[in-house]
Amino acid sequence: MAMFRKRYFFFDIDGTLTDLKTGAFVESALQTIRELQAQGHFVAIATGRACYKTRPAAEITGIHNYVANGGAALILNDDIIRNSPLDRDKALTILHEADELGYGILIAPGDSMDVLMRDRRFLEQAGERQEPTNYILRPDLSFDEIPAIYKFYLSVPAAEEERIHSRDLLGHIRMGKPYCWYQHDAKDQGIRDLLAYLGADPRDAVVFGDGKNDMVMFGKEWLSIAMGGGYPDLLAMADYVTAPSKEDGIRKACRHFGWIPRND
């Protein structure tokens, strides 16, 4: 009988554990997660989402470990090991320049849906965010008095980003919206840090992803599996490409590598 080799699985959420079009969790993926856990493997989520947005997905999937906030947050057995804000000095440099140029600003001072705004420029220039957001208007807000900045949003059009000379001090994301936002983008480092905390060998890790934002965690230290139909450049980086999520891609990959038994 072959000796058991414990694996450390890290799953992206959207398009990996879920059907990207409907947002629904794929039942075969949920069943596979339960089987992996029953086999004694370590299962975690790896996402750019903030912790408060990751918890509902963790509850639905029955996963108690996750790398969230773009790698800055580590949760083990539902307990927060760390959750770091952005580099404050760099964030303030970008915020002050954007403010002087007249762009609207939203600032998340914590890991929650609360955002601070000094005026209504962001809402007037970009409109409300599609995601649930609690807008807190503080006309006397001083950026420099905010002790921690976890994320911030700028209502700068894509064609005008170059006006902000300090824009690349921190990584930012757009995804076709009339604004960009700044957050951590180091899921790979978060995975390394959690593995180190567990005393695990990165060669025993397996990551699953489907999108452009998952490219950062597709490295050569571990096995990288892409969902079929995903972002083309990610597929090219993958060690293995499975079927799309809605076509039981996670289950098929885990059976292919023998991590769960075949039932046929």
PyRosetta script that sets phi, psi and omega in degrees:
from pyrosetta import init, pose_from_sequence

init()
pose = pose_from_sequence("MAMFRKRYFFFDIDGTLTDLKTGAFVESALQTIRELQAQGHFVAIATGRACYKTRPAAEITGIHNYVANGGAALILNDDIIRNSPLDRDKALTILHEADELGYGILIAPGDSMDVLMRDRRFLEQAGERQEPTNYILRPDLSFDEIPAIYKFYLSVPAAEEERIHSRDLLGHIRMGKPYCWYQHDAKDQGIRDLLAYLGADPRDAVVFGDGKNDMVMFGKEWLSIAMGGGYPDLLAMADYVTAPSKEDGIRKACRHFGWIPRND")
pose.set_psi(1, 132.9)
pose.set_omega(1, -178.7)
pose.set_phi(2, -67.5)
pose.set_psi(2, 144.1)
pose.set_omega(2, 178.6)
pose.set_phi(3, -71.8)
pose.set_psi(3, 139.1)
pose.set_omega(3, -179.5)
pose.set_phi(4, -67.7)
pose.set_psi(4, 132.3)
pose.set_omega(4, 176.4)
pose.set_phi(5, -115.9)
pose.set_psi(5, 109.5)
pose.set_omega(5, -179.0)
pose.set_phi(6, -69.2)
pose.set_psi(6, 131.9)
pose.set_omega(6, 177.8)
pose.set_phi(7, -110.8)
pose.set_psi(7, 157.2)
pose.set_omega(7, -179.2)
pose.set_phi(8, -121.3)
pose.set_psi(8, 104.1)
pose.set_omega(8, -173.7)
pose.set_phi(9, -95.9)
pose.set_psi(9, 135.9)
pose.set_omega(9, 177.1)
pose.set_phi(10, -127.8)
pose.set_psi(10, 119.0)
pose.set_omega(10, -175.7)
pose.set_phi(11, -112.6)
pose.set_psi(11, 129.5)
pose.set_omega(11, 165.1)
pose.set_phi(12, -66.0)
pose.set_psi(12, 165.4)
pose.set_omega(12, -178.7)
pose.set_phi(13, -98.5)
pose.set_psi(13, -72.4)
pose.set_omega(13, -172.3)
pose.set_phi(14, -66.9)
pose.set_psi(14, 122.1)
pose.set_omega(14, 179.2)
pose.set_phi(15, 82.8)
pose.set_psi(15, -5.6)
pose.set_omega(15, 178.3)
pose.set_phi(16, -114.8)
pose.set_psi(16, -61.2)
pose.set_omega(16, 173.4)
pose.set_phi(17, -85.1)
pose.set_psi(17, -17.8)
pose.set_omega(17, -178.1)
pose.set_phi(18, -119.9)
pose.set_psi(18, 163.0)
pose.set_omega(18, 168.6)
pose.set_phi(19, -77.2)
pose.set_psi(19, 118.5)
pose.set_omega(19, -173.1)
pose.set_phi(20, -60.7)
pose.set_psi(20, -32.7)
pose.set_omega(20, -177.4)
pose.set_phi(21, -76.1)
pose.set_psi(21, -40.4)
pose.set_omega(21, -175.6)
pose.set_phi(22, -97.9)
pose.set_psi(22, -22.2)
pose.set_omega(22, -176.5)
pose.set_phi(23, 80.2)
pose.set_psi(23, -1.4)
pose.set_omega(23, -178.6)
pose.set_phi(24, -79.5)
pose.set_psi(24, 142.8)
pose.set_omega(24, 176.4)
pose.set_phi(25, -71.1)
pose.set_psi(25, 137.6)
pose.set_omega(25, -178.4)
pose.set_phi(26, -79.0)
pose.set_psi(26, 124.3)
pose.set_omega(26, -174.3)
pose.set_phi(27, -61.1)
pose.set_psi(27, -39.0)
pose.set_omega(27, -179.9)
pose.set_phi(28, -66.0)
pose.set_psi(28, -30.1)
pose.set_omega(28, 176.5)
pose.set_phi(29, -68.2)
pose.set_psi(29, -42.1)
pose.set_omega(29, 178.9)
pose.set_phi(30, -63.8)
pose.set_psi(30, -41.1)
pose.set_omega(30, 179.4)
pose.set_phi(31, -66.2)
pose.set_psi(31, -39.0)
pose.set_omega(31, 179.0)
pose.set_phi(32, -64.6)
pose.set_psi(32, -39.7)
pose.set_omega(32, 177.4)
pose.set_phi(33, -59.8)
pose.set_psi(33, -44.0)
pose.set_omega(33, 179.1)
pose.set_phi(34, -62.7)
pose.set_psi(34, -38.3)
pose.set_omega(34, 179.7)
pose.set_phi(35, -68.4)
pose.set_psi(35, -40.9)
pose.set_omega(35, 178.2)
pose.set_phi(36, -62.2)
pose.set_psi(36, -43.4)
pose.set_omega(36, 178.5)
pose.set_phi(37, -63.7)
pose.set_psi(37, -40.2)
pose.set_omega(37, 179.6)
pose.set_phi(38, -65.8)
pose.set_psi(38, -30.5)
pose.set_omega(38, 178.7)
pose.set_phi(39, -74.4)
pose.set_psi(39, -13.3)
pose.set_omega(39, 179.5)
pose.set_phi(40, 101.2)
pose.set_psi(40, 9.1)
pose.set_omega(40, 178.2)
pose.set_phi(41, -80.9)
pose.set_psi(41, 158.2)
pose.set_omega(41, 176.3)
pose.set_phi(42, -91.2)
pose.set_psi(42, 129.8)
pose.set_omega(42, -178.0)
pose.set_phi(43, -124.9)
pose.set_psi(43, 132.7)
pose.set_omega(43, -178.9)
pose.set_phi(44, -143.5)
pose.set_psi(44, 160.8)
pose.set_omega(44, 171.2)
pose.set_phi(45, -97.1)
pose.set_psi(45, 144.4)
pose.set_omega(45, 173.1)
pose.set_phi(46, -128.9)
pose.set_psi(46, 114.6)
pose.set_omega(46, -171.1)
pose.set_phi(47, -147.3)
pose.set_psi(47, 156.7)
pose.set_omega(47, 172.5)
pose.set_phi(48, -82.3)
pose.set_psi(48, -11.1)
pose.set_omega(48, -179.1)
pose.set_phi(49, -61.9)
pose.set_psi(49, 150.4)
pose.set_omega(49, 172.0)
pose.set_phi(50, -65.8)
pose.set_psi(50, 163.4)
pose.set_omega(50, -179.4)
pose.set_phi(51, -59.1)
pose.set_psi(51, -44.1)
pose.set_omega(51, -175.5)
pose.set_phi(52, -64.3)
pose.set_psi(52, -26.4)
pose.set_omega(52, 178.1)
pose.set_phi(53, -87.0)
pose.set_psi(53, -17.7)
pose.set_omega(53, -179.4)
pose.set_phi(54, -85.9)
pose.set_psi(54, -31.4)
pose.set_omega(54, -175.8)
pose.set_phi(55, -54.3)
pose.set_psi(55, -45.6)
pose.set_omega(55, 179.2)
pose.set_phi(56, -59.4)
pose.set_psi(56, -39.8)
pose.set_omega(56, 178.0)
pose.set_phi(57, -65.9)
pose.set_psi(57, -38.9)
pose.set_omega(57, 178.8)
pose.set_phi(58, -63.8)
pose.set_psi(58, -39.6)
pose.set_omega(58, 179.1)
pose.set_phi(59, -66.6)
pose.set_psi(59, -41.9)
pose.set_omega(59, -179.6)
pose.set_phi(60, -64.8)
pose.set_psi(60, -41.5)
pose.set_omega(60, -176.4)
pose.set_phi(61, -83.7)
pose.set_psi(61, -14.8)
pose.set_omega(61, -176.2)
pose.set_phi(62, 74.6)
pose.set_psi(62, 24.1)
pose.set_omega(62, 178.6)
pose.set_phi(63, -97.8)
pose.set_psi(63, 131.9)
pose.set_omega(63, -174.5)
pose.set_phi(64, -110.5)
pose.set_psi(64, 5.1)
pose.set_omega(64, -179.7)
pose.set_phi(65, -128.9)
pose.set_psi(65, 139.7)
pose.set_omega(65, 175.3)
pose.set_phi(66, -160.3)
pose.set_psi(66, 150.6)
pose.set_omega(66, 169.3)
pose.set_phi(67, -101.5)
pose.set_psi(67, 115.3)
pose.set_omega(67, -175.5)
pose.set_phi(68, -127.8)
pose.set_psi(68, -175.4)
pose.set_omega(68, 179.5)
pose.set_phi(69, 52.0)
pose.set_psi(69, 41.9)
pose.set_omega(69, 178.2)
pose.set_phi(70, 62.3)
pose.set_psi(70, 27.3)
pose.set_omega(70, 179.1)
pose.set_phi(71, 101.7)
pose.set_psi(71, -10.4)
pose.set_omega(71, -177.1)
pose.set_phi(72, -83.5)
pose.set_psi(72, -15.4)
pose.set_omega(72, -179.5)
pose.set_phi(73, -115.5)
pose.set_psi(73, 132.7)
pose.set_omega(73, 177.2)
pose.set_phi(74, -121.9)
pose.set_psi(74, 126.1)
pose.set_omega(74, 179.9)
pose.set_phi(75, -124.2)
pose.set_psi(75, 127.8)
pose.set_omega(75, -179.2)
pose.set_phi(76, -127.8)
pose.set_psi(76, 124.0)
pose.set_omega(76, -177.3)
pose.set_phi(77, 51.7)
pose.set_psi(77, 42.4)
pose.set_omega(77, 176.9)
pose.set_phi(78, 71.0)
pose.set_psi(78, 4.7)
pose.set_omega(78, 177.3)
pose.set_phi(79, -104.1)
pose.set_psi(79, 137.4)
pose.set_omega(79, 179.9)
pose.set_phi(80, -78.5)
pose.set_psi(80, 120.2)
pose.set_omega(80, 175.2)
pose.set_phi(81, -83.5)
pose.set_psi(81, -42.3)
pose.set_omega(81, 176.9)
pose.set_phi(82, -159.1)
pose.set_psi(82, 157.5)
pose.set_omega(82, 172.0)
pose.set_phi(83, -155.5)
pose.set_psi(83, 96.8)
pose.set_omega(83, -170.8)
pose.set_phi(84, -93.7)
pose.set_psi(84, 139.8)
pose.set_omega(84, 174.0)
pose.set_phi(85, -76.9)
pose.set_psi(85, 177.3)
pose.set_omega(85, 175.2)
pose.set_phi(86, -69.1)
pose.set_psi(86, 162.2)
pose.set_omega(86, 172.7)
pose.set_phi(87, -60.3)
pose.set_psi(87, 115.5)
pose.set_omega(87, -170.6)
pose.set_phi(88, -65.8)
pose.set_psi(88, -44.7)
pose.set_omega(88, -177.6)
pose.set_phi(89, -62.9)
pose.set_psi(89, -42.4)
pose.set_omega(89, 179.5)
pose.set_phi(90, -67.3)
pose.set_psi(90, -41.0)
pose.set_omega(90, 179.0)
pose.set_phi(91, -61.5)
pose.set_psi(91, -43.9)
pose.set_omega(91, -179.2)
pose.set_phi(92, -64.4)
pose.set_psi(92, -36.7)
pose.set_omega(92, 178.2)
pose.set_phi(93, -61.1)
pose.set_psi(93, -46.0)
pose.set_omega(93, 179.5)
pose.set_phi(94, -66.5)
pose.set_psi(94, -43.1)
pose.set_omega(94, -177.9)
pose.set_phi(95, -62.1)
pose.set_psi(95, -44.6)
pose.set_omega(95, -179.2)
pose.set_phi(96, -64.9)
pose.set_psi(96, -40.5)
pose.set_omega(96, 179.7)
pose.set_phi(97, -66.9)
pose.set_psi(97, -44.1)
pose.set_omega(97, 179.7)
pose.set_phi(98, -62.5)
pose.set_psi(98, -39.1)
pose.set_omega(98, 179.2)
pose.set_phi(99, -63.6)
pose.set_psi(99, -43.3)
pose.set_omega(99, 179.7)
pose.set_phi(100, -64.9)
pose.set_psi(100, -28.9)
pose.set_omega(100, 179.5)
pose.set_phi(101, -83.2)
pose.set_psi(101, -5.1)
pose.set_omega(101, 174.8)
pose.set_phi(102, 93.4)
pose.set_psi(102, 12.8)
pose.set_omega(102, -179.6)
pose.set_phi(103, -86.4)
pose.set_psi(103, 147.2)
pose.set_omega(103, 177.3)
pose.set_phi(104, -72.7)
pose.set_psi(104, 150.2)
pose.set_omega(104, -173.8)
pose.set_phi(105, -136.9)
pose.set_psi(105, 136.8)
pose.set_omega(105, 169.5)
pose.set_phi(106, -123.4)
pose.set_psi(106, 137.1)
pose.set_omega(106, -178.9)
pose.set_phi(107, -126.8)
pose.set_psi(107, 127.9)
pose.set_omega(107, 174.6)
pose.set_phi(108, -94.1)
pose.set_psi(108, 108.2)
pose.set_omega(108, -177.9)
pose.set_phi(109, -83.6)
pose.set_psi(109, -1.5)
pose.set_omega(109, 179.6)
pose.set_phi(110, -156.1)
pose.set_psi(110, -178.5)
pose.set_omega(110, 179.6)
pose.set_phi(111, -89.5)
pose.set_psi(111, 79.2)
pose.set_omega(111, -179.3)
pose.set_phi(112, -160.9)
pose.set_psi(112, 179.9)
pose.set_omega(112, 178.9)
pose.set_phi(113, -82.4)
pose.set_psi(113, 1.0)
pose.set_omega(113, 179.5)
pose.set_phi(114, -75.6)
pose.set_psi(114, 131.7)
pose.set_omega(114, 172.5)
pose.set_phi(115, -131.1)
pose.set_psi(115, 141.9)
pose.set_omega(115, 178.8)
pose.set_phi(116, -96.1)
pose.set_psi(116, 142.9)
pose.set_omega(116, 173.6)
pose.set_phi(117, -143.7)
pose.set_psi(117, 141.1)
pose.set_omega(117, -177.9)
pose.set_phi(118, -85.3)
pose.set_psi(118, -24.2)
pose.set_omega(118, 179.1)
pose.set_phi(119, -151.8)
pose.set_psi(119, -174.5)
pose.set_omega(119, -175.9)
pose.set_phi(120, -100.3)
pose.set_psi(120, 17.6)
pose.set_omega(120, -176.8)
pose.set_phi(121, -59.1)
pose.set_psi(121, -41.5)
pose.set_omega(121, -178.7)
pose.set_phi(122, -60.1)
pose.set_psi(122, -47.2)
pose.set_omega(122, -178.5)
pose.set_phi(123, -65.1)
pose.set_psi(123, -35.5)
pose.set_omega(123, 179.5)
pose.set_phi(124, -73.0)
pose.set_psi(124, -34.5)
pose.set_omega(124, -175.8)
pose.set_phi(125, -88.6)
pose.set_psi(125, -35.4)
pose.set_omega(125, -174.1)
pose.set_phi(126, -121.2)
pose.set_psi(126, -13.1)
pose.set_omega(126, -176.5)
pose.set_phi(127, 81.1)
pose.set_psi(127, 179.1)
pose.set_omega(127, 179.4)
pose.set_phi(128, -74.8)
pose.set_psi(128, 150.6)
pose.set_omega(128, 174.9)
pose.set_phi(129, -69.5)
pose.set_psi(129, 149.7)
pose.set_omega(129, 179.8)
pose.set_phi(130, -72.5)
pose.set_psi(130, -25.2)
pose.set_omega(130, -179.9)
pose.set_phi(131, -84.5)
pose.set_psi(131, 150.7)
pose.set_omega(131, 178.2)
pose.set_phi(132, -54.9)
pose.set_psi(132, 126.0)
pose.set_omega(132, -176.3)
pose.set_phi(133, -142.4)
pose.set_psi(133, 136.0)
pose.set_omega(133, 176.1)
pose.set_phi(134, -101.8)
pose.set_psi(134, 104.0)
pose.set_omega(134, -176.7)
pose.set_phi(135, -84.6)
pose.set_psi(135, 123.1)
pose.set_omega(135, -179.4)
pose.set_phi(136, -114.4)
pose.set_psi(136, 111.7)
pose.set_omega(136, -178.3)
pose.set_phi(137, -88.4)
pose.set_psi(137, 121.1)
pose.set_omega(137, 177.6)
pose.set_phi(138, -132.1)
pose.set_psi(138, 92.3)
pose.set_omega(138, -177.3)
pose.set_phi(139, -57.5)
pose.set_psi(139, -25.3)
pose.set_omega(139, -178.9)
pose.set_phi(140, -93.6)
pose.set_psi(140, 12.7)
pose.set_omega(140, -175.4)
pose.set_phi(141, -62.9)
pose.set_psi(141, 129.7)
pose.set_omega(141, 172.3)
pose.set_phi(142, -112.9)
pose.set_psi(142, 120.0)
pose.set_omega(142, -179.3)
pose.set_phi(143, -54.8)
pose.set_psi(143, -39.0)
pose.set_omega(143, -174.9)
pose.set_phi(144, -68.3)
pose.set_psi(144, -15.0)
pose.set_omega(144, -179.5)
pose.set_phi(145, -92.4)
pose.set_psi(145, -4.3)
pose.set_omega(145, 178.6)
pose.set_phi(146, -79.6)
pose.set_psi(146, 116.6)
pose.set_omega(146, -173.7)
pose.set_phi(147, -67.8)
pose.set_psi(147, -32.8)
pose.set_omega(147, -178.5)
pose.set_phi(148, -142.7)
pose.set_psi(148, 138.4)
pose.set_omega(148, 179.4)
pose.set_phi(149, -122.1)
pose.set_psi(149, 111.8)
pose.set_omega(149, -177.0)
pose.set_phi(150, -89.9)
pose.set_psi(150, -28.0)
pose.set_omega(150, -179.4)
pose.set_phi(151, -165.7)
pose.set_psi(151, 151.7)
pose.set_omega(151, 171.8)
pose.set_phi(152, -149.1)
pose.set_psi(152, 156.8)
pose.set_omega(152, -173.0)
pose.set_phi(153, -124.6)
pose.set_psi(153, 139.1)
pose.set_omega(153, 178.8)
pose.set_phi(154, -124.6)
pose.set_psi(154, 131.9)
pose.set_omega(154, -178.9)
pose.set_phi(155, -86.6)
pose.set_psi(155, 48.2)
pose.set_omega(155, 179.8)
pose.set_phi(156, -95.0)
pose.set_psi(156, 126.5)
pose.set_omega(156, 176.4)
pose.set_phi(157, -63.6)
pose.set_psi(157, 153.8)
pose.set_omega(157, -178.1)
pose.set_phi(158, -56.6)
pose.set_psi(158, -38.4)
pose.set_omega(158, -177.0)
pose.set_phi(159, -70.4)
pose.set_psi(159, -12.1)
pose.set_omega(159, -176.8)
pose.set_phi(160, -112.0)
pose.set_psi(160, 4.4)
pose.set_omega(160, -176.9)
pose.set_phi(161, -56.7)
pose.set_psi(161, -34.7)
pose.set_omega(161, -176.5)
pose.set_phi(162, -66.3)
pose.set_psi(162, -14.3)
pose.set_omega(162, 176.5)
pose.set_phi(163, -66.2)
pose.set_psi(163, -26.2)
pose.set_omega(163, 179.9)
pose.set_phi(164, -91.1)
pose.set_psi(164, 97.3)
pose.set_omega(164, -173.2)
pose.set_phi(165, -64.7)
pose.set_psi(165, -26.6)
pose.set_omega(165, -177.8)
pose.set_phi(166, -92.6)
pose.set_psi(166, 9.8)
pose.set_omega(166, -170.0)
pose.set_phi(167, -58.0)
pose.set_psi(167, -30.1)
pose.set_omega(167, -175.1)
pose.set_phi(168, -94.4)
pose.set_psi(168, 10.6)
pose.set_omega(168, 174.8)
pose.set_phi(169, -62.7)
pose.set_psi(169, -29.9)
pose.set_omega(169, 176.7)
pose.set_phi(170, -132.5)
pose.set_psi(170, 153.3)
pose.set_omega(170, 179.1)
pose.set_phi(171, -70.8)
pose.set_psi(171, 142.9)
pose.set_omega(171, 179.2)
pose.set_phi(172, -137.9)
pose.set_psi(172, 162.6)
pose.set_omega(172, -172.4)
pose.set_phi(173, -130.7)
pose.set_psi(173, 148.9)
pose.set_omega(173, 176.6)
pose.set_phi(174, -125.9)
pose.set_psi(174, -57.3)
pose.set_omega(174, 179.1)
pose.set_phi(175, 58.2)
pose.set_psi(175, 45.6)
pose.set_omega(175, 172.2)
pose.set_phi(176, 73.5)
pose.set_psi(176, 11.5)
pose.set_omega(176, -178.9)
pose.set_phi(177, -96.2)
pose.set_psi(177, 161.1)
pose.set_omega(177, -179.6)
pose.set_phi(178, -78.7)
pose.set_psi(178, 21.5)
pose.set_omega(178, 177.6)
pose.set_phi(179, -154.4)
pose.set_psi(179, 164.6)
pose.set_omega(179, 174.3)
pose.set_phi(180, -120.1)
pose.set_psi(180, 161.2)
pose.set_omega(180, 177.9)
pose.set_phi(181, -137.9)
pose.set_psi(181, 149.5)
pose.set_omega(181, -177.4)
pose.set_phi(182, -107.3)
pose.set_psi(182, 127.0)
pose.set_omega(182, 177.3)
pose.set_phi(183, -154.8)
pose.set_psi(183, 170.9)
pose.set_omega(183, 176.3)
pose.set_phi(184, -64.8)
pose.set_psi(184, 145.7)
pose.set_omega(184, 177.6)
pose.set_phi(185, -141.0)
pose.set_psi(185, 64.3)
pose.set_omega(185, -177.8)
pose.set_phi(186, -142.6)
pose.set_psi(186, 54.9)
pose.set_omega(186, 178.9)
pose.set_phi(187, -60.8)
pose.set_psi(187, -32.5)
pose.set_omega(187, 179.0)
pose.set_phi(188, -61.4)
pose.set_psi(188, -42.8)
pose.set_omega(188, 179.5)
pose.set_phi(189, -69.2)
pose.set_psi(189, -36.4)
pose.set_omega(189, 175.9)
pose.set_phi(190, -60.7)
pose.set_psi(190, -41.0)
pose.set_omega(190, 177.6)
pose.set_phi(191, -64.3)
pose.set_psi(191, -45.5)
pose.set_omega(191, 177.8)
pose.set_phi(192, -57.9)
pose.set_psi(192, -44.1)
pose.set_omega(192, -176.6)
pose.set_phi(193, -66.3)
pose.set_psi(193, -39.3)
pose.set_omega(193, 179.1)
pose.set_phi(194, -69.1)
pose.set_psi(194, -39.3)
pose.set_omega(194, 176.7)
pose.set_phi(195, -62.5)
pose.set_psi(195, -41.4)
pose.set_omega(195, 178.8)
pose.set_phi(196, -63.8)
pose.set_psi(196, -40.4)
pose.set_omega(196, 178.8)
pose.set_phi(197, -61.4)
pose.set_psi(197, -35.5)
pose.set_omega(197, -179.0)
pose.set_phi(198, -84.7)
pose.set_psi(198, -9.3)
pose.set_omega(198, -176.3)
pose.set_phi(199, 71.3)
pose.set_psi(199, 29.4)
pose.set_omega(199, -176.6)
pose.set_phi(200, -98.4)
pose.set_psi(200, 151.9)
pose.set_omega(200, 178.2)
pose.set_phi(201, -83.4)
pose.set_psi(201, 125.8)
pose.set_omega(201, 178.0)
pose.set_phi(202, -55.1)
pose.set_psi(202, -25.4)
pose.set_omega(202, 179.3)
pose.set_phi(203, -67.6)
pose.set_psi(203, -13.8)
pose.set_omega(203, 177.6)
pose.set_phi(204, -94.8)
pose.set_psi(204, 2.6)
pose.set_omega(204, -178.2)
pose.set_phi(205, -89.9)
pose.set_psi(205, 152.0)
pose.set_omega(205, 177.2)
pose.set_phi(206, -136.7)
pose.set_psi(206, 128.2)
pose.set_omega(206, 178.4)
pose.set_phi(207, -117.1)
pose.set_psi(207, 141.9)
pose.set_omega(207, 177.6)
pose.set_phi(208, -119.3)
pose.set_psi(208, 134.0)
pose.set_omega(208, 176.6)
pose.set_phi(209, -156.6)
pose.set_psi(209, 173.3)
pose.set_omega(209, -178.3)
pose.set_phi(210, -139.8)
pose.set_psi(210, -20.5)
pose.set_omega(210, -169.1)
pose.set_phi(211, -112.7)
pose.set_psi(211, 175.3)
pose.set_omega(211, 179.5)
pose.set_phi(212, -58.4)
pose.set_psi(212, -39.0)
pose.set_omega(212, -178.1)
pose.set_phi(213, -72.7)
pose.set_psi(213, -4.8)
pose.set_omega(213, 176.4)
pose.set_phi(214, -91.7)
pose.set_psi(214, -7.4)
pose.set_omega(214, -178.0)
pose.set_phi(215, -60.1)
pose.set_psi(215, -32.2)
pose.set_omega(215, -177.5)
pose.set_phi(216, -62.1)
pose.set_psi(216, -26.0)
pose.set_omega(216, -177.2)
pose.set_phi(217, -102.9)
pose.set_psi(217, 6.9)
pose.set_omega(217, 176.0)
pose.set_phi(218, -94.8)
pose.set_psi(218, 88.8)
pose.set_omega(218, -179.1)
pose.set_phi(219, -116.3)
pose.set_psi(219, 179.5)
pose.set_omega(219, -179.1)
pose.set_phi(220, -90.4)
pose.set_psi(220, -0.4)
pose.set_omega(220, -179.5)
pose.set_phi(221, -74.6)
pose.set_psi(221, -22.8)
pose.set_omega(221, -175.5)
pose.set_phi(222, -142.7)
pose.set_psi(222, -178.8)
pose.set_omega(222, 179.1)
pose.set_phi(223, -86.0)
pose.set_psi(223, 126.2)
pose.set_omega(223, -177.8)
pose.set_phi(224, -112.2)
pose.set_psi(224, 123.3)
pose.set_omega(224, -177.4)
pose.set_phi(225, -119.1)
pose.set_psi(225, 126.1)
pose.set_omega(225, 180.0)
pose.set_phi(226, -103.4)
pose.set_psi(226, 146.5)
pose.set_omega(226, 176.6)
pose.set_phi(227, -81.1)
pose.set_psi(227, 134.7)
pose.set_omega(227, 178.9)
pose.set_phi(228, -56.2)
pose.set_psi(228, 142.4)
pose.set_omega(228, -178.7)
pose.set_phi(229, 81.5)
pose.set_psi(229, 5.1)
pose.set_omega(229, -178.8)
pose.set_phi(230, -79.4)
pose.set_psi(230, -168.9)
pose.set_omega(230, -178.0)
pose.set_phi(231, -61.0)
pose.set_psi(231, 125.6)
pose.set_omega(231, -173.5)
pose.set_phi(232, -53.2)
pose.set_psi(232, -43.8)
pose.set_omega(232, -179.0)
pose.set_phi(233, -65.7)
pose.set_psi(233, -31.1)
pose.set_omega(233, 176.8)
pose.set_phi(234, -69.3)
pose.set_psi(234, -41.6)
pose.set_omega(234, 178.9)
pose.set_phi(235, -59.5)
pose.set_psi(235, -36.8)
pose.set_omega(235, 179.9)
pose.set_phi(236, -68.3)
pose.set_psi(236, -26.6)
pose.set_omega(236, -179.3)
pose.set_phi(237, -84.0)
pose.set_psi(237, -19.7)
pose.set_omega(237, -169.7)
pose.set_phi(238, -70.2)
pose.set_psi(238, 148.4)
pose.set_omega(238, 171.4)
pose.set_phi(239, -77.5)
pose.set_psi(239, -25.8)
pose.set_omega(239, -179.2)
pose.set_phi(240, -154.0)
pose.set_psi(240, 138.7)
pose.set_omega(240, 176.9)
pose.set_phi(241, -113.5)
pose.set_psi(241, 122.9)
pose.set_omega(241, 180.0)
pose.set_phi(242, -101.5)
pose.set_psi(242, -171.1)
pose.set_omega(242, 178.7)
pose.set_phi(243, -74.8)
pose.set_psi(243, 164.2)
pose.set_omega(243, 174.8)
pose.set_phi(244, -58.6)
pose.set_psi(244, 158.8)
pose.set_omega(244, -176.2)
pose.set_phi(245, -56.3)
pose.set_psi(245, -45.8)
pose.set_omega(245, -176.1)
pose.set_phi(246, -71.0)
pose.set_psi(246, -11.1)
pose.set_omega(246, 176.0)
pose.set_phi(247, -104.2)
pose.set_psi(247, 30.8)
pose.set_omega(247, 175.2)
pose.set_phi(248, 66.0)
pose.set_psi(248, 36.4)
pose.set_omega(248, -176.5)
pose.set_phi(249, -59.4)
pose.set_psi(249, -40.7)
pose.set_omega(249, -179.3)
pose.set_phi(250, -66.5)
pose.set_psi(250, -46.0)
pose.set_omega(250, 179.2)
pose.set_phi(251, -60.6)
pose.set_psi(251, -44.3)
pose.set_omega(251, -177.3)
pose.set_phi(252, -64.0)
pose.set_psi(252, -40.8)
pose.set_omega(252, 179.3)
pose.set_phi(253, -65.0)
pose.set_psi(253, -43.0)
pose.set_omega(253, -178.1)
pose.set_phi(254, -67.9)
pose.set_psi(254, -32.9)
pose.set_omega(254, 173.9)
pose.set_phi(255, -71.5)
pose.set_psi(255, -39.5)
pose.set_omega(255, -179.7)
pose.set_phi(256, -57.5)
pose.set_psi(256, -42.0)
pose.set_omega(256, -178.0)
pose.set_phi(257, -90.1)
pose.set_psi(257, -0.4)
pose.set_omega(257, 176.3)
pose.set_phi(258, 78.4)
pose.set_psi(258, 19.2)
pose.set_omega(258, 179.5)
pose.set_phi(259, -77.9)
pose.set_psi(259, -25.6)
pose.set_omega(259, 171.2)
pose.set_phi(260, -130.9)
pose.set_psi(260, 150.3)
pose.set_omega(260, -177.0)
pose.set_phi(261, -72.6)
pose.set_psi(261, 151.5)
pose.set_omega(261, 173.2)
pose.set_phi(262, -78.4)
pose.set_psi(262, 144.3)
pose.set_omega(262, 178.1)
pose.set_phi(263, -107.3)
pose.set_psi(263, 8.9)
pose.set_omega(263, -179.0)
pose.set_phi(264, -122.2)
pose.dump_pdb("model.pdb")
